[in-house]
Amino acid sequence: MRDLKNDVASILISEEQLDKIVTRIAADIDRDYSGDDKKLVLVCILKGSLVFMGDLMKKIKVPVEIDCMKVSSYGAGTESSGQIHISLDLIRPDINECDFLIIEDIIDSGCTLSHLTKYLKLKGAKSVKTCTLLDKPSRRKVEFIPDYVGTEIPDEFVIGYGLDYAEMYRALPFVGILKPEVYTK
Ligand code: PRP
């Protein structure tokens, strides 16, 4: 059996560190959304945010609803193209009552979250905030500052904890740096 861990150059964020990050963000969200006037909807951006979202929602104590969107950037491989396409949209009649918190695994160029935030506001959302596990500020193409950040990371190709290369490695329980020879083959 192929061991995907052999493709990992080093572990950037361990399971224990991830757990601490998720616990801290959940506490921040509880503090900010504790009001009775809030209707918090966590929006998981498929597929990369699946693992982070699953862990985060278990630690949040205020009542939450969940929803999912799928957003693809045009182009493949290790570079984002800057253009995005919504292939799975929210289907709900109560958008104007919802306080949406978009959950991302990573911000790179900033195009996805910048576009999605504007999109949900245009659809009439009561409020829209953003939360990312990982942030690569050095890669921004558009200015974007998320409301909740797990940690900033250097410009390395990271996989695991939901993040993929060619759809693999998402199930690894840590965030690791992929060996360059894997994606330059
Ligand atoms: C990744 C990530 C974000 C987006 C960030 O998704 O999950 O959604 O790219 O990049 P940006 O800041 O440059 O817009 P990807 O398109 O790789 O899809 P996936 O989540 O299904 O892996």
Boltz pocket constraint, residues with backbone or C-beta under 6 A from the ligand:
constraints:
  - pocket:
      binder: B
      contacts: [[A, 45], [A, 46], [A, 47], [A, 48], [A, 49], [A, 71], [A, 72], [A, 73], [A, 80], [A, 104], [A, 105], [A, 106], [A, 107], [A, 108], [A, 109], [A, 110], [A, 111], [A, 112], [A, 113], [A, 162], [A, 163], [A, 164]]
      max_distance: 6.0
